[in-house]
Amino acid sequence: MRTTINIGIIGFGTVGSGVYNLIKENFETIAIRSGVELKVRAICDLQLSHVRENAPDVFVTESWSDITSDPDIDIVAELIGGTEPALSIIKDALRKGKNVVTANKKLLAERGAEIFETVVETGNSIGFEAAVGGGIPCILTLKKGMVGNQIRSIVGILNGTTNYILTRMAEDALTFADSLKNAQTLGFAEADPTFDIEGVDAGHKIAILAMLSYGRSIPFELVPIEGIKNISPIDISYAKDVGYVIKLLGIAKLINGKLDIRVHPTMIPKGHPLASIRDEFNSVLFEGDMTGPVILNGKGAGSLPTASSVISDIVQLSSKRDYPGKFIGKAEVMAPEDRISRYYIRLYTEDSPGILSQISGVLGRNNISIASVIQKEVDEKFVPLIIVTHEARESDMLKCIDEIQSFSFVKERIVFIRVEDFKKGMK
Amino acid sequence: MRTTINIGIIGFGTVGSGVYNLIKENFETIAIRSGVELKVRAICDLQLSHVRENAPDVFVTESWSDITSDPDIDIVAELIGGTEPALSIIKDALRKGKNVVTANKKLLAERGAEIFETVVETGNSIGFEAAVGGGIPCILTLKKGMVGNQIRSIVGILNGTTNYILTRMAEDALTFADSLKNAQTLGFAEADPTFDIEGVDAGHKIAILAMLSYGRSIPFELVPIEGIKNISPIDISYAKDVGYVIKLLGIAKLINGKLDIRVHPTMIPKGHPLASIRDEFNSVLFEGDMTGPVILNGKGAGSLPTASSVISDIVQLSSKRDYPGKFIGKAEVMAPEDRISRYYIRLYTEDSPGILSQISGVLGRNNISIASVIQKEVDEKFVPLIIVTHEARESDMLKCIDEIQSFSFVKERIVFIRVEDFKKGMK
């Protein structure tokens, strides 16, 4: 049996519209997985006509109290950001018996204690997965996945804009100013990037993570924060010479009862997992006393990734118990022969002319094209020949291998390893 | 108000004893965070005296039905592994009104459909975070964090033993046999490593992830599985030449309604996030349609990491609602001056004798020792001098910088960047 949950969205900007679009797109997937049917019942935004154009089926209002006062709304999504009226909206919604979901990192970092008091006082709940790490489930990991751990430390790349700028400075040898301009052109930095560049955004996020990990409210004004404006290409280059990479990190650990919390550019060894987090990606490392390091990476911002976290909170606040789900049926497993992949093959052949042409002939006749060949000069009768192919059907590849294996100049069994480039979606 | 949850542990091996020890160690932390007091009420194991020695305060039995029939037990943790009697235990416990937590990947992969039928039929719940990825919360991420996403693909390094062996082969130029022996000596491989080496363990895990992601039962016997026995150092070396790394991957994606699922050694580009996962660490990449790639890394096995996942399930099955938690108080923020770190400084000085000795003199008098110095030969009057220090107190470092800045041979503002090695716990 499915439950319908009525949602009121306040703020129809990047995140708010993402939530609306995600629900439209994945309504059925969510219902199958969670037993919850999500319905956007009302949207509050000052740009009424913009909302009406993009969400024609929903009641629209300019007044947020229309949402918090609507008895049929179960969950209020506060997605306007900033301190006021966000704080009043959240408190009012909680007091009117609603659960709240927010992406407002500034408000949680600076006024979190006050909000959590209202949560305890009203007996309602607040979800804020979207406030840290965009689509990465780091709040869930801390609150639920690692609930059995004492958190020894948190280290994170928590701001995509600055990570993009630092990555481009390092890889394209750009100055800070050029890299920032570049990021703005590509939409990875705001027109006014002050909050990002100066580390305040990362500061808000590390404060929220520390608050959860150590069960203490954080006096945000005391958190030491340093941005990346003074990082110059020469330091990035010297860092590289000594095996380091410069990243803007948020760090928090409890040392003898005192909270060591800060944001600053940091040199980290190039083999460290955070060193390979590039461009606009975020990453957070929780060191648990039981788990050891647990690291989460993904897109730290953007309309749909952040909306995904809002939805995660909404579904969790909506489901009464662990939903067993239902199988659609038995999976039909694809036969290995039908798979498309790239392939690496290694064979030993005699070192004589014409052999490569015979082998590539077999591949060509089976529609397999060669991406690269290595044949090193060796003082031996038999030489290794390495071929990496472009994408091909596995059945074609296996047929070729059989055929090539049967040539009398091929010695030993041909070695065959699949190659995946993960070109789609990943970097 | 706190709730007490009574747990019955069946199987007191690596994971079972880890659960017992974790609760003993972090009882209060868990209660503060979740409102749940965990009590191990009974343990079932055939080695009675071994259990009594290590858990002297708990009722011990040889008979699992003592646990499933105990009306005071709320949650049964099935931690013996294998098919029987594990399957009977789980079904019996569910039918007797208990929630179940298990780490049994083989059972879930091969008989998952049957178990989930019993779950639906009884209205109780089963948690199995510990079955995949040890201490990494990948089930939680799939079920809750990414509930709003359609999963485009899953790619994972899901077996620590084989990843350890492949890493050592690549980095120490060992043969498969030597690397395996090495892994056995260090406890990263079992005496009988067949299940790991041949990819069956990774197969169980990718089957469980695919089952959850695609809502279909998986005919496990049809999953194509290939292990790492035939990987030779020469292929690892050729792969490196063309910019690839060889990893044992579990892969699952739905293509036109057919499930492409498999385990095999795979060449992946060396810049890919999974390529840098070394030794016994695991990693899984979920590609969501909304989030894009979400990657989780951590320890994929071991007593306490796996126990951490069992506890995560137990707490989730125990909490009726989102527990607000309570702040212990306001965090006392450590003053920047008190922090210990390593430091990078860059300064421009005149190129004349005695300067380095004056600068290192200042550092030495403030108890700061130098880790490395770079001074390149340049045809200019002013030359950059780079110093990286060992660990020092930030107040001492700042004092040195003031002092050095005041030397007349130092030009421009001294650049100062903190260096973190994360030596503790991380690799």
Interface residues (C-beta under 8 A of the other chain):
Chain A: L22 I23 E25 N26 T29 I30 I32 R33 S34 A113 F116 V119 V120 S125 G127 E129 G134 G135 I136 P137 L140 T141 K143 K144 G145 M146 V147 G148 N149 Q150 R152 V155 A210 M211 Y214 G215 R216 S217 I218 P219 L222 V223 P224 N230 I231 S232 I234 D235 Y238 A239 D241 V242 Y244 I246 L249 I251 I255 G257 K258 L259 D260 I261 R262 H264 P265 T266 M267 I268 P269 G271 H272 P273 S276 L285 E287 G288 D289 M290 T291 G292 P293 V294 I295 L296 N297 G298 K299 L304 P305 A307 S308 S309 I311 S312 V315 Q316 L317 R321 D322 P324 G325 K326 F327 I328 G329 K330 A331 E332 V333 M334 P336 D338 R339 Y344 R346 S372 I374 P384 I386 V388 V415 I417 R418 V419 E420 D421 F422 G425 M426 K427
Chain B: L22 I23 E25 N26 T29 I30 I32 R33 S34 A113 F116 V119 V120 S125 G127 E129 G134 G135 I136 P137 L140 T141 K143 K144 G145 M146 V147 G148 N149 Q150 R152 V155 A210 M211 L212 Y214 G215 R216 S217 I218 P219 L222 V223 P224 N230 I231 S232 I234 D235 Y238 A239 D241 V242 Y244 I246 L249 I251 I255 G257 K258 L259 D260 I261 R262 H264 P265 T266 M267 I268 P269 G271 H272 P273 S276 L285 E287 G288 D289 M290 T291 G292 P293 V294 I295 L296 N297 G298 K299 L304 P305 A307 S308 S309 I311 S312 V315 Q316 L317 R321 D322 P324 G325 K326 F327 I328 G329 K330 A331 E332 V333 M334 P336 D338 R339 Y344 R346 S372 I374 P384 I386 V388 V415 I417 R418 V419 E420 D421 F422 G425 M426 K427
